[in-house]
């Protein structure tokens, strides 16, 4: 059973490669690193050496994630805030959650004690989009050993996982530093150019309702970018909040992609957060290589002259 440890460090034992067809098992690129998902059981059995991050957040209440963390979290976990830590300041035209400064984020993680090649596990209380944002950002920083806790906080508690309320003890600075990126992203100009040649398939991770232009409460305009198709991020999950088996995800995504290859896919959402959930699902399904449009709909709709579509068709 996982117990509280100094600086939020627990150890993951070496595990054999998992079959992609096995339900809820973790896809691994090496015998010692989890690179997409990790189960609660695997985390509970780990004695030390994992850097655990609570990414809990609510878009409608910026303080909710911190309060949730303070009320109870996985032993040793730190809390990173979506607005302050996992994004830079918006300026009204660059989306609600622009990418953070790469050097600043790496320095923050090092100050929390992260080491090169150390296993990171991220979780949240909202079925994974905020944890997936950190997963993508760490890959952007060149860190491969990062996984999202399958089922999140709810599954940890349901399985009887240990809960801690105090924050982690002070730790020695880690040696983590950014390396060559393992993630791809495109910018606004790329999306504008794609309107003409349609070389990339844009996949919108928002709900079909928001994609269609109904019930928009976060952005000033409602609808979607012309040509985008909808794949709601929660469609990656089973009814109990766990990711679908990798083979099932692969089958579903291949239907959506049609003749497109993963590297021809650009994932977006409202502000570049839940789109990371779709990228994680693709990676777990063995369909890696898709890109993120960080600005997403919130950047696109900031200019009223940019075209938009309402309704459920691309």
MARTORFI-21660 format. One line per 10 residues: their letters; for each residue x negated, y, z of N, C-alpha, C, CB. Coordinates in pm, whole numbers, always signed. Atoms other than C-alpha are relative to their C-alpha. Glycine has a CB too. Layout:
a = X,Y,Z,X,Y,Z,X,Y,Z,X,Y,Z ~ ...
***
This chain:
xxxxxxxxxx = -83,-119,+0,+0,+0,+0,-87,+125,+0,+94,+0,+121 ~ +75,-124,+6,-126,+345,-87,+13,+77,+130,+47,+85,-118 ~ +1,-79,-122,-226,+545,+219,-61,+136,-32,-79,-71,+113 ~ +58,-133,+20,-322,+911,+255,-151,-11,-2,+46,+98,+111 ~ +145,+3,+13,-679,+973,+148,-50,+142,-20,-44,-90,-117 ~ +58,-133,+11,-910,+1274,+157,+0,+47,-143,-141,+1,+56 ~ +3,-61,+131,-856,+1503,-140,+89,-67,-102,-138,+0,-50 ~ -91,+61,+96,-583,+1290,-297,-65,-105,-86,+58,+104,-86 ~ +71,+99,+81,-815,+1012,-411,+39,-140,+44,-153,+20,+12 ~ -29,+141,-22,-703,+650,-442,-69,-76,-112,+155,-28,+4
xxxxxxxxxx = +77,+74,+100,-865,+370,-640,+91,-93,-79,-113,-80,+66 ~ -71,+91,+88,-719,+190,-939,-91,-118,-32,+46,+71,-131 ~ +84,+116,+36,-850,-166,-980,-4,-18,-151,+51,-128,+68 ~ +8,+30,+142,-965,-283,-1320,+115,-92,-39,-137,-63,-36 ~ -115,+78,+44,-670,-420,-1516,-24,-50,-142,+130,+85,+8 ~ +14,+50,+138,-653,-635,-1829,+85,+82,-95,+39,-148,-8 ~ -79,-67,+103,-522,-494,-2155,+142,-53,+4,-62,-22,-141 ~ -140,+39,-7,-143,-492,-2160,+56,-20,-140,+83,+105,+77 ~ -67,+20,+128,+73,-625,-2442,+99,+111,-25,+70,-135,-4 ~ -90,-110,+32,+265,-350,-2623,+145,-44,+8,-30,+56,-138
xxxxxxxxxx = -138,+47,+2,+575,-570,-2633,+57,-24,+138,+9,-125,-80 ~ -46,+28,-134,+599,-612,-2257,+68,+121,+61,-115,-46,+88 ~ -77,-111,-54,+864,-398,-2087,-73,+69,+114,+134,-48,+47 ~ +52,-87,-105,+733,-106,-1880,-146,-26,+35,+83,-16,+122 ~ +141,+20,-30,+373,-219,-1897,-80,+114,-60,-49,-136,-53 ~ +80,-116,+35,+98,+35,-1935,-93,-27,-116,-79,+47,+120 ~ +93,+6,+112,-76,+83,-2268,-135,+53,+45,+54,+80,-123 ~ +132,-40,-43,-450,+104,-2208,-97,-4,-118,-50,-90,+114 ~ +103,+1,+101,-742,+194,-2432,-127,-67,+52,-30,+142,-45 ~ +114,+68,-61,-1000,+55,-2189,+50,-83,+115,-109,+100,+47
xxxxxxxxxx = -40,+87,-108,-998,-202,-1913,+18,+75,+130,-100,-110,+18 ~ -2,-68,-128,-1032,+61,-1642,+76,+131,+0,-138,+26,+43 ~ -68,-129,+6,-834,+364,-1763,+143,-18,-50,-77,+97,-92 ~ -138,-8,+44,-462,+420,-1789,+13,+128,-82,+102,-2,+121 ~ +3,-114,+90,-401,+650,-2083,+137,+46,-47,-83,-34,-118 ~ -135,-48,+31,-22,+674,-2123,+88,-8,+126,+63,-85,-115 ~ -88,+18,-116,+184,+527,-1836,-67,-90,+103,+135,-60,-43 ~ +39,+89,-108,+117,+368,-1500,+124,-28,+83,-116,+62,+88 ~ -119,+36,-77,+378,+181,-1296,-19,+33,+147,+31,-149,-18 ~ +4,-21,-144,+466,+244,-935,-73,-115,+69,+142,+15,+57
xxxxxxxxxx = +66,+115,-62,+353,-108,-847,-151,+8,-15,+52,-130,-62 ~ +144,-12,+22,+12,-49,-999,-60,+109,+89,-31,+30,-148 ~ +51,-108,-85,-27,+277,-809,+4,-37,+147,+80,+126,-24 ~ -9,+43,-139,+91,+127,-481,-112,-96,+39,+134,-65,+25 ~ +103,+99,-28,-169,-147,-507,-140,+59,-5,+11,-115,-98 ~ +132,-58,+20,-452,+94,-573,-55,+58,+129,+6,+108,-107 ~ +55,-50,-125,-684,+164,-276,-59,+139,-4,-102,-93,+46 ~ +66,-131,+4,-870,+474,-395,-40,+36,-141,-122,+2,+92 ~ +64,-50,+122,-1012,+690,-676,+95,+38,-113,-94,-101,-51 ~ -88,-60,+99,-709,+830,-856,+33,+142,+44,+130,-84,-19
xxxxxxxxxx = -30,-141,-25,-649,+1204,-878,+148,+20,-33,-93,+97,-86 ~ -145,-3,+18,-272,+1241,-826,+50,+144,+0,+70,-81,+111 ~ -51,-136,+13,-86,+1553,-936,+152,-1,-6,-58,+67,-126 ~ -144,-22,-1,+271,+1648,-849,+28,+121,-89,+55,+22,+147 ~ -31,-107,+96,+404,+1855,-1142,+145,+44,+8,-32,-45,-142 ~ -142,-29,-12,+757,+1901,-1010,+30,+147,-27,+50,-39,+139 ~ -36,-135,+39,+934,+2208,-1147,+147,+0,-41,-90,+53,-116 ~ -133,-22,+56,+1274,+2349,-1237,-3,+130,-79,+110,+4,+112 ~ +2,-120,+83,+1313,+2595,-1523,+91,+109,+56,+41,-34,-141 ~ -95,-97,-53,+1606,+2761,-1346,-39,+54,+137,+136,-63,+9
xxxxxxxxxx = +42,-41,-135,+1421,+2799,-1013,-150,-26,+11,+80,-77,+112 ~ +145,+17,+7,+1047,+2861,-1033,-62,-47,+131,-64,+130,-41 ~ +54,+41,-128,+999,+2791,-662,+40,-139,+43,+41,+95,+104 ~ -54,+130,-43,+1180,+2458,-652,-107,-107,+6,+110,-44,-94 ~ +103,+104,+1,+879,+2245,-743,-89,+5,+121,-83,+11,-124 ~ +82,-14,-119,+669,+2385,-462,+72,-44,+126,-45,+142,+15 ~ -79,+42,-117,+948,+2331,-212,+15,-152,+3,+138,+67,+1 ~ -12,+145,+7,+999,+1975,-331,-130,-67,+44,+38,-45,-141 ~ +131,+54,-37,+627,+1908,-298,-21,+10,+151,-113,+75,-74 ~ +19,-20,-144,+622,+2052,+55,+88,-94,+82,+30,+145,+37
xxxxxxxxxx = -91,+88,-75,+915,+1832,+157,-44,-146,-4,+141,+12,-56 ~ +51,+135,+7,+730,+1518,+56,-62,-30,-135,+110,-99,+29 ~ +68,+32,+125,+482,+1393,-204,-83,-126,+19,-87,+117,-46 ~ +88,+116,-7,+261,+1097,-287,-125,+40,+78,-36,-52,-143 ~ +116,-36,-83,-25,+1089,-34,-120,+47,-82,-40,-118,+84 ~ +118,-55,+64,-317,+1304,-139,+25,+80,-126,-91,-108,-32 ~ -29,-72,+124,-138,+1456,-438,-12,+150,+20,+140,-35,-50 ~ -5,-145,+3,-194,+1819,-525,+122,+41,-80,-131,+61,-60 ~ -111,-50,+81,+76,+2038,-679,-51,+105,-96,+112,+58,+89 ~ +30,-100,+101,+27,+2228,-1004,+130,+58,-53,-85,-60,-115
xxxxxxxxxx = -121,-71,+39,+283,+2489,-1104,+1,+23,-150,+11,+134,+75 ~ -10,-15,+145,+408,+2498,-1462,-33,+141,-45,+138,-39,-46 ~ +17,-139,+45,+416,+2878,-1487,-139,+54,+31,+104,+88,+64 ~ +127,-59,-43,+97,+2960,-1295,-122,-78,-45,-1,+12,+150 ~ +118,+84,+23,-130,+2664,-1364,-2,-66,-138,-6,-107,+105 ~ -7,+77,+124,-9,+2482,-1676,+43,+84,-119,+94,-116,+17 ~ -34,-93,+108,+67,+2790,-1887,-68,+133,+28,+155,+18,-12 ~ +47,-137,-17,-62,+3140,-1945,+120,+94,-2,-101,+40,-110 ~ -111,-95,-9,+145,+3457,-1913,+62,+26,-137,-49,+132,+61 ~ -65,-36,+126,+403,+3511,-2186,+0,+151,-20,+144,-55,-4
xxxxxxxxxx = -3,-144,+29,+406,+3848,-2361,+126,+43,-73,-121,+38,-82 ~ -125,-32,+66,+754,+3832,-2508,+8,-49,-143,+21,+146,+3 ~ -1,+47,+139,+648,+3700,-2847,-76,-131,-19,-60,+105,-88 ~ +81,+122,+13,+430,+3395,-2774,+62,-121,+71,-138,+24,+54 ~ -68,+111,-64,+689,+3168,-2612,+0,+10,+151,-63,-129,-41 ~ -15,-9,-146,+786,+3103,-2252,-115,-66,+75,+131,-64,+41 ~ +110,+70,-68,+494,+2871,-2170,-118,-16,-96,+47,-139,+51 ~ +119,+10,+86,+188,+2955,-2382,-106,-90,+64,-60,+140,-28 ~ +107,+83,-54,-110,+2726,-2346,-86,+80,+97,-88,-58,-114 ~ +90,-69,-93,-330,+2813,-2047,-137,+18,-62,-12,-78,+132
xxxxxxxxxx = +138,-13,+42,-685,+2930,-2090,-71,-133,+29,-71,+119,+73 ~ +60,+133,-11,-883,+2611,-2150,-106,-6,+111,-62,-41,-133 ~ +107,-2,-100,-1181,+2707,-1935,+56,+17,+140,-99,+110,-30 ~ -58,-25,-131,-966,+2837,-1651,+69,-124,+55,+100,+115,-8 ~ -67,+121,-47,-759,+2518,-1632,-103,-105,+42,+92,-57,-110 ~ +104,+96,-36,-1071,+2300,-1632,-65,+39,+132,-106,-9,-111 ~ +61,-46,-125,-1220,+2514,-1355,+93,-25,+118,-35,+149,-9 ~ -97,+27,-106,-901,+2486,-1149,-3,-146,+41,+142,+39,-45 ~ +2,+144,-30,-906,+2107,-1174,-130,-41,+68,+19,-81,-128 ~ +128,+30,-66,-1274,+2095,-1083,+0,+48,+144,-117,+64,-77
xxxxxxxxxx = -7,-51,-137,-1208,+2312,-777,+86,-90,+89,+55,+142,+2 ~ -79,+96,-75,-947,+2058,-672,-72,-134,+17,+134,-21,-69 ~ +81,+119,-21,-1219,+1792,-693,-4,-98,-115,+49,-70,+117 ~ -3,+95,+110,-1158,+1631,-1032,-141,-22,-56,+93,+51,-112 ~ +129,+38,+57,-1458,+1444,-1170,+18,-47,-144,-66,-111,+85 ~ -1,+52,+137,-1548,+1348,-1525,+40,-148,+2,-138,+18,-67 ~ -44,+139,+18,-1375,+1025,-1628,+82,-54,+116,-120,-89,-20 ~ -84,+47,-111,-1175,+1006,-1303,+144,-19,-48,-4,+101,+119 ~ -138,+26,+38,-830,+854,-1343,+92,+105,+61,+42,-140,+44 ~ -101,-95,-45,-550,+1112,-1320,+137,-63,-20,-11,+135,-77
xxxxxxxxxx = -140,+42,+11,-186,+1025,-1252,+88,+120,+29,+32,-119,+97 ~ -92,-112,-14,+83,+1290,-1301,+142,-50,+16,-11,+95,-120 ~ -141,+37,-15,+444,+1273,-1189,+82,+125,+26,+19,-102,+115 ~ -91,-109,-35,+749,+1495,-1146,+131,-61,+47,+23,+96,-120 ~ -131,+45,-47,+1110,+1473,-1036,+108,+20,-106,+38,+73,+127 ~ -93,-36,+107,+1271,+1547,-1375,-12,-91,-121,-22,+144,-42 ~ +10,+101,+104,+1211,+1230,-1578,-119,+23,-94,+127,-4,-80 ~ +128,+2,+66,+865,+1324,-1691,-48,+115,-87,-2,-110,-77 ~ +51,-102,+94,+848,+1642,-1905,-115,+84,+54,+111,+91,-40 ~ +106,-84,-57,+630,+1843,-1664,-127,-81,+22,+47,+63,+133
xxxxxxxxxx = +115,+88,-11,+404,+1549,-1592,-63,-23,-138,+40,-135,+63 ~ +51,+19,+135,+374,+1493,-1967,-74,+123,-49,+114,-34,-96 ~ +71,-122,+35,+270,+1857,-2007,-145,-7,+52,+73,+126,+57 ~ +136,+14,-53,-29,+1796,-1777,-75,-109,-74,+3,-30,+151 ~ +62,+109,+77,-99,+1468,-1957,-55,+55,-130,+101,-113,-27 ~ +45,-54,+129,-119,+1655,-2288,-114,+101,+19,+118,+68,-74 ~ +103,-101,-23,-324,+1941,-2144,-134,-64,+33,+42,+93,+112 ~ +126,+66,-33,-582,+1705,-1999,-61,-66,-124,+22,-106,+111 ~ +50,+54,+126,-612,+1530,-2334,-57,+114,-86,+112,-75,-77 ~ +50,-119,+70,-655,+1877,-2486,-137,+41,+53,+100,+117,+14
xxxxxxxxxx = +129,-28,-61,-942,+1923,-2242,-101,-113,-20,+18,+25,+148 ~ +91,+109,+29,-1095,+1597,-2363,+0,-112,+101,-135,+53,-12 ~ -3,+100,-108,-995,+1382,-2064,+96,-112,-41,+44,+64,+136 ~ -80,+112,+47,-874,+1038,-2170,+72,-75,+111,-87,-95,-76 ~ -52,+82,-110,-809,+876,-1831,+110,+75,+75,-112,-38,+98 ~ -113,-67,-62,-473,+1037,-1760,+128,-73,-40,+7,+151,-41 ~ -124,+72,+25,-133,+870,-1727,+113,+64,+80,-14,-149,+38 ~ -120,-47,-67,+221,+959,-1626,+59,-115,+80,+103,+57,-101 ~ -62,+102,-84,+385,+770,-1341,+139,-34,-55,+10,+47,+148 ~ -126,+42,+61,+667,+571,-1502,+111,-1,+105,-16,-141,-65
xxxxxxxxxx = -110,-11,-95,+993,+656,-1328,-14,+115,+97,+13,-127,+77 ~ +21,-120,-79,+838,+949,-1144,+21,-18,+149,+90,+106,-48 ~ -16,-3,-145,+898,+1046,-783,+112,-90,+47,+25,+142,+46 ~ -115,+79,-43,+1236,+875,-766,-34,-148,+10,+117,+19,-96 ~ +38,+141,-3,+1087,+536,-850,-100,-28,+111,-57,-42,-133 ~ +96,+17,-109,+804,+590,-604,+74,-16,+133,-97,+121,+7 ~ -77,+6,-125,+1051,+653,-320,+83,-127,+6,+90,+124,+13 ~ -84,+119,+2,+1284,+372,-427,-80,-126,+28,+69,-12,-134 ~ +85,+117,-23,+992,+129,-414,-64,-1,+138,-108,-7,-105 ~ +55,-5,-134,+907,+232,-59,-140,+56,+7,+0,-135,+58
xxxxxxxxxx = +133,-60,+0,+595,+428,-152,-20,+95,+117,-24,+73,-129 ~ +32,-89,-111,+421,+621,+124,+26,+145,-40,-146,-18,+46 ~ -32,-141,+24,+524,+987,+157,-80,+86,+97,+153,+26,+16 ~ +79,-93,-81,+312,+1275,+286,+59,+139,-13,-150,-1,-44 ~ -46,-138,+7,+417,+1628,+374,-113,+102,+4,+96,+28,+112 ~ +109,-99,+5,+88,+1811,+451,-69,-1,-135,-102,-26,+112 ~ +79,-6,+121,-118,+1929,+159,-129,-79,+15,-29,+143,-36 ~ +123,+78,-8,-444,+1751,+72,-110,+73,+76,-49,-34,-139 ~ +114,-58,-72,-758,+1806,+277,-95,+65,-98,-73,-108,+82 ~ +99,-63,+88,-1031,+2031,+136,-97,-104,-56,-79,+109,+75
xxxxxxxxxx = +90,+95,+66,-1260,+1853,-109,-118,+74,-61,+76,-81,-109 ~ +114,-55,+70,-1596,+1907,-269,+36,+21,-147,-123,-93,+13 ~ -27,-28,+139,-1583,+2063,-614,-43,-117,-87,-72,+128,-43 ~ +35,+106,+93,-1576,+1804,-890,-83,+51,-116,+125,-67,-52 ~ +85,-39,+113,-1791,+1802,-1201,+77,+4,-132,-116,-95,-12 ~ -80,+1,+122,-1501,+1809,-1447,-27,+125,-83,+149,-10,+33 ~ +20,-110,+94,-1559,+2025,-1755,+68,-39,-131,-152,+30,-22 ~ -67,+34,+126,-1376,+2049,-2088,-95,-62,-101,+64,+124,-60 ~ +76,+64,+106,-1493,+1829,-2372,+75,+9,-131,-30,-145,+35 ~ -69,-1,+129,-1393,+1767,-2733,+146,-43,+16,-71,-93,-100
xxxxxxxxxx = -143,+25,-19,-1015,+1773,-2760,+44,-135,-55,+79,+109,-66 ~ -64,+124,+43,-816,+1450,-2785,+143,+25,-46,-1,-102,+112 ~ -137,-36,+36,-495,+1638,-2871,-2,+100,-115,+75,+58,+122 ~ -12,-92,+114,-376,+1833,-3174,+115,+97,+24,+22,-79,-131 ~ -112,-93,-3,-166,+2147,-3195,-5,+90,-122,-3,+85,+129 ~ -11,-94,+112,-46,+2389,-3461,+52,+132,+54,+94,-56,-112 ~ -45,-131,-43,+33,+2759,-3442,+117,+49,-83,-115,+99,-6 ~ -116,-58,+68,+310,+2987,-3565,-21,+7,-151,+28,+139,+55 ~ +26,-11,+144,+146,+3045,-3902,+16,-135,-69,-141,+55,-24 ~ -16,+134,+58,+138,+2669,-3962,+148,-33,-19,-67,-105,+89
xxxxxxxxxx = -144,+30,+9,+512,+2645,-3894,+63,+83,-111,+70,+29,+134 ~ -51,-84,+109,+586,+2938,-4125,-37,-59,-134,-56,+144,+12 ~ +44,+59,+126,+378,+2778,-4400,+75,-128,-31,-151,-27,+4 ~ -67,+128,+20,+555,+2447,-4348,+141,+18,-55,+6,-77,+130 ~ -133,-26,+58,+888,+2608,-4442,-5,-12,-153,+50,+141,+40 ~ +13,+2,+145,+755,+2624,-4797,-29,-140,-53,-109,+96,-42 ~ +44,+126,+61,+580,+2291,-4852,+50,-125,+72,-148,-3,-6 ~ -57,+114,-74,+740,+2066,-4584,-95,-120,+5,+132,-43,-65 ~ +96,+109,-12,+422,+1865,-4544,+7,-69,+135,-140,+53,-22 ~ -12,+57,-133,+499,+1805,-4178,+147,-8,+40,-78,+82,+103
xxxxxxxxxx = -134,+16,-55,+811,+1678,-4006,+3,+59,+140,+43,-149,+2 ~ -13,-65,-130,+912,+1900,-3714,+104,-75,+82,+38,+150,-15 ~ -91,+76,-88,+1069,+1705,-3423,+27,+83,+124,-61,-140,+38 ~ -45,-85,-111,+1266,+1903,-3164,+42,-88,+117,+118,+94,-44 ~ -26,+86,-117,+1272,+1748,-2814,+115,+48,+87,-123,-10,+84 ~ -113,-49,-79,+1565,+1955,-2685,+122,-89,-21,+32,+147,-36 ~ -124,+76,+16,+1911,+1808,-2638,+66,+36,-133,+97,+29,+118 ~ -70,-25,+126,+2130,+1779,-2947,+87,+126,+11,+85,-121,-39 ~ -82,-119,-21,+2351,+2050,-2795,-82,+127,-21,+61,-2,+140 ~ +84,-119,+15,+2071,+2306,-2767,-58,+8,-141,-113,+1,+104
xxxxxxxxxx = +49,+4,+138,+1924,+2198,-3100,+105,+57,-95,-36,-144,-41 ~ -109,-46,+86,+2263,+2265,-3257,+42,+144,+23,+117,-88,+18 ~ -31,-140,-26,+2292,+2609,-3097,+109,+22,+102,+38,+65,-124 ~ -105,-13,-102,+2544,+2539,-2819,-61,-7,+139,+107,-110,-18 ~ +41,+6,-139,+2491,+2608,-2450,-141,+49,+26,+12,-138,+49 ~ +135,-53,-21,+2162,+2797,-2488,+0,+98,+116,-52,+68,-128 ~ +8,-87,-118,+2073,+2956,-2153,-141,+52,+26,+50,-74,+123 ~ +139,-35,-28,+1695,+2995,-2173,-59,+99,-99,-84,-123,+2 ~ +57,-84,+105,+1626,+3177,-2500,+105,+93,-59,-62,-87,-109 ~ -95,-101,+46,+1784,+3485,-2663,+78,-39,-124,-71,+127,-27
xxxxxxxxxx = -72,+46,+118,+1885,+3305,-2984,+19,-150,+9,-76,+39,-130 ~ -36,+141,-9,+2045,+2965,-3027,-8,-64,-138,+140,-18,+59 ~ +11,+73,+125,+1972,+2707,-3294,-133,-72,-6,+15,+94,-118 ~ +127,+69,+15,+1666,+2537,-3438,-74,+48,-124,+22,-152,-7 ~ +84,-38,+113,+1381,+2587,-3683,+44,-79,-123,-151,-25,+31 ~ -42,+72,+120,+1481,+2501,-4041,-88,-121,-29,+0,+93,-120 ~ +71,+123,+32,+1386,+2145,-4131,-29,-90,+117,-127,+33,-65 ~ +27,+82,-118,+1346,+2024,-3772,+109,-104,+20,-12,+89,+124 ~ -95,+103,-40,+1509,+1698,-3667,-1,-11,+152,-35,-138,-66 ~ -13,+6,-145,+1625,+1625,-3313,-33,-139,+53,+142,+40,+42
xxxxxxxxxx = +25,+122,-78,+1481,+1362,-3080,-8,+45,+145,-134,-76,-46 ~ -8,-42,-140,+1594,+1445,-2727,-99,-83,+82,+145,-15,+56 ~ +105,+74,-72,+1308,+1354,-2492,+56,-108,+90,-83,+96,+83 ~ -56,+103,-88,+1541,+1162,-2262,+40,-126,-76,+122,+55,+73 ~ -24,+121,+78,+1608,+922,-2548,-118,-96,+7,+30,+36,-144 ~ +115,+89,-20,+1263,+781,-2467,+17,-88,+123,-128,+82,+12 ~ -15,+64,-131,+1399,+654,-2135,+118,-95,+4,+16,+105,+107 ~ -113,+86,-31,+1623,+378,-2010,+91,+74,+98,-46,-137,+60 ~ -95,-65,-89,+1923,+457,-1791,-56,+23,+140,+126,-82,+10 ~ +56,-16,-134,+1711,+417,-1477,-118,+97,+4,-43,-135,+53
xxxxxxxxxx = +103,-102,+1,+1463,+684,-1586,-140,-48,-32,-2,+66,+130 ~ +129,+52,+43,+1178,+457,-1692,-11,+10,-153,-19,-146,+47 ~ +19,+3,+145,+1025,+467,-2038,+46,-134,-56,-148,+26,-36 ~ -37,+121,+69,+1166,+216,-2281,-126,-81,-32,+80,+31,-128 ~ +117,+80,+39,+937,-76,-2371,-64,+57,-127,+41,-148,-23 ~ +74,-60,+111,+669,+26,-2618,+52,-45,-136,-147,-34,+12 ~ -48,+49,+129,+804,-196,-2896,+134,+62,-36,+11,-153,+3 ~ -129,-65,+26,+1152,-48,-2860,-20,+146,-40,+91,-8,+125 ~ +31,-137,+38,+1011,+304,-2870,-55,+5,-142,-100,+63,+98 ~ +60,+2,+134,+807,+218,-3177,+108,-17,-108,-104,-113,-10
xxxxxxxxxx = -106,+25,+97,+1113,+83,-3359,+86,+125,-20,+88,-119,+46 ~ -83,-119,+9,+1321,+392,-3279,-72,+115,-71,+43,+44,+139 ~ +75,-110,+60,+1050,+637,-3374,-29,-25,-147,-130,+22,+75 ~ +24,+28,+140,+972,+461,-3701,+122,+27,-85,-44,-144,-18 ~ -124,-34,+71,+1335,+500,-3802,+7,+151,-21,+125,-50,+78 ~ -5,-146,+9,+1316,+872,-3728,-105,+53,-98,-20,+63,+138 ~ +109,-49,+84,+983,+916,-3904,+17,-34,-146,-131,-54,+49 ~ -15,+40,+139,+1085,+734,-4218,-135,-33,-61,+70,+109,-80 ~ +127,+23,+68,+790,+745,-4457,-113,+84,+58,+14,+28,-147 ~ +103,-86,-59,+605,+1001,-4245,-95,-81,+88,+64,+112,+83
xxxxxxxxxx = +98,+57,-90,+286,+903,-4066,-8,+85,+127,-138,-8,-69 ~ +5,-78,-125,+226,+1007,-3702,-75,+132,-12,-64,-82,+108 ~ +76,-124,+11,-33,+1267,-3803,+74,+108,-79,-135,-28,-64 ~ -81,-97,+73,+234,+1437,-4016,+112,+56,+87,+59,-65,-124 ~ -107,-42,-90,+457,+1496,-3712,-46,+116,+87,+46,-118,+89 ~ +22,-111,-93,+474,+1824,-3518,+114,-1,+100,-11,+138,-75 ~ -101,+5,-106,+656,+1811,-3186,+19,+138,+62,-41,-102,+109 ~ -33,-126,-64,+833,+2114,-3040,+124,-18,+85,+20,+112,-105 ~ -118,+2,-87,+1104,+2197,-2791,+41,+144,+22,-28,-74,+136 ~ -29,-138,-29,+1203,+2517,-2615,-125,+83,+23,+89,+10,+121
xxxxxxxxxx = +121,-76,-33,+859,+2617,-2487,-126,-84,+3,+17,+68,+133 ~ +120,+82,+7,+614,+2336,-2557,-22,-90,+119,-117,+86,-16 ~ +13,+86,-119,+682,+2130,-2243,+60,-139,-27,+71,+65,+122 ~ -60,+132,+22,+933,+1851,-2311,-45,-64,-130,+151,+10,+1 ~ +58,+57,+122,+777,+1810,-2657,-115,-95,+33,-50,+111,-93 ~ +110,+87,-42,+481,+1655,-2471,+51,-137,+39,-76,+62,+117 ~ -62,+127,-34,+718,+1382,-2351,+12,-86,-126,+140,+21,+65 ~ -8,+74,+126,+778,+1284,-2714,-137,-44,-48,+68,+85,-107 ~ +136,+39,+40,+404,+1286,-2784,-47,-119,+84,-97,+118,+16 ~ +35,+111,-88,+353,+1059,-2482,+69,-128,-45,+37,+32,+145
xxxxxxxxxx = -74,+118,+46,+624,+822,-2606,-60,-56,-128,+148,+34,-22 ~ +63,+44,+123,+463,+810,-2949,-133,-71,+28,-22,+119,-94 ~ +128,+61,-35,+122,+737,-2799,+21,-137,+63,-80,+92,+95 ~ -27,+127,-68,+266,+465,-2577,+48,-106,-98,+103,+20,+111 ~ -52,+92,+102,+433,+312,-2883,-104,-35,-106,+121,+61,-66 ~ +104,+28,+97,+102,+298,-3070,+9,+86,-124,+6,-143,-39 ~ -17,-91,+114,+194,+591,-3296,-68,+133,+31,+150,+20,-32 ~ +72,-120,-39,-70,+839,-3185,-40,+87,-118,-121,-36,+79 ~ +50,-91,+102,-188,+1143,-3373,+90,+116,-32,-25,-73,-123 ~ -90,-112,+28,+111,+1378,-3374,-50,+125,+71,+144,-34,+44
xxxxxxxxxx = +44,-129,-52,+67,+1747,-3296,+109,+68,+82,-44,+91,-115 ~ -91,-83,-79,+227,+1995,-3057,+6,+140,-60,-45,+6,+149 ~ -14,-141,+28,+366,+2335,-3151,+28,+67,+134,+115,+29,-107 ~ -17,-52,-137,+310,+2509,-2814,+104,+111,+13,-131,+51,+50 ~ -95,-110,-11,+515,+2820,-2886,+145,-44,-9,-27,+101,-106 ~ -131,+62,+16,+816,+2612,-2993,+110,+102,-28,+34,-79,+124 ~ -115,-85,+34,+1165,+2762,-3023,-8,+137,+66,+129,-69,+40 ~ +3,-129,-70,+1103,+3036,-2766,-92,+100,-70,-45,-19,+145 ~ +84,-89,+80,+822,+3179,-2981,+67,+31,-133,-138,-62,-24 ~ -60,-17,+132,+1004,+3123,-3309,+116,+99,+4,+49,-134,-54
xxxxxxxxxx = -122,-83,-4,+1328,+3292,-3203,-25,+140,+51,+105,-67,+86 ~ +30,-134,-50,+1150,+3597,-3058,+5,+105,-110,-137,+3,+66 ~ -11,-91,+114,+1148,+3750,-3406,+133,-25,-70,-120,-19,-100 ~ -133,+22,+60,+1507,+3798,-3533,-3,-18,-151,+90,+116,+33 ~ +9,+16,+145,+1383,+3797,-3893,-38,-142,-42,-102,+97,-55 ~ +34,+137,+36,+1268,+3435,-3875,+128,-81,-23,-88,-66,+110 ~ -122,+78,+29,+1520,+3191,-4026,+30,-101,+109,-13,-72,-133 ~ -44,+98,-97,+1718,+2959,-3803,+121,-72,-53,+30,+64,+135 ~ -114,+83,+41,+1980,+2689,-3838,+81,-33,+124,-48,-131,-72 ~ -91,+50,-104,+2284,+2612,-3623,+69,-125,-50,+105,+109,+40
xxxx = -61,+124,+40,+2452,+2276,-3620,-96,-116,+14,+49,+8,-143 ~ +78,+121,-29,+2326,+1919,-3601,-77,-53,-120,+92,-107,+51 ~ +77,+41,+117,+2169,+1899,-3948,-129,+82,-7,+82,+17,-129 ~ +126,-74,+11,+1805,+1997,-4019,+12,+128,-81,-104,-88,-62
***
